[in-house]
Amino acid sequence: MHRNRTALLAGLLLSLGAILAAAEVTGKWKGQIEGAERETILTLKADGSDVTGTMSGPEGKEHPLKGTIKGENISFTVDSEWEGSPVKLLVKGTVAGDEMKLDISTEGGEWSSTITAKRM
């Protein structure tokens, strides 16, 4: 019984350490999607390993996003639209200080690009 309790405590401490070691992403980030003419704004809020917020589209409209951050790795989905049709964007990348390098693609893989966003 004592071993089980010790193992459980060790697991909890490791989990807490991973959450605390996650890069701080809460705030506004600005970058330009490669090949796009306007800047994109990401507004992010981290709660432990969960990330929520919005990403501005090419028309300036904010689209909701939801994902996770583990250490320096971030990933999220964005419910967006293209020419009036719904599109889900998949975003994965890394955070290093005040810069994020992200790969963005449509759920079906029809389109992909990159973005380097900097904290505003």
Buried (B, 14 or more C-beta within 10 A) or exposed (E): EEEEEEEEEEEEEEEEEEBEEBBEBEBEBBBBBEEEEEEBBBBBEBEEBEBBBBBBBEEEEEBEBEBBBEEBEBBBBBEBEEEEEEBEBBBBBBBEEEEBBBBBBBEEEEEEBBBBBEBE
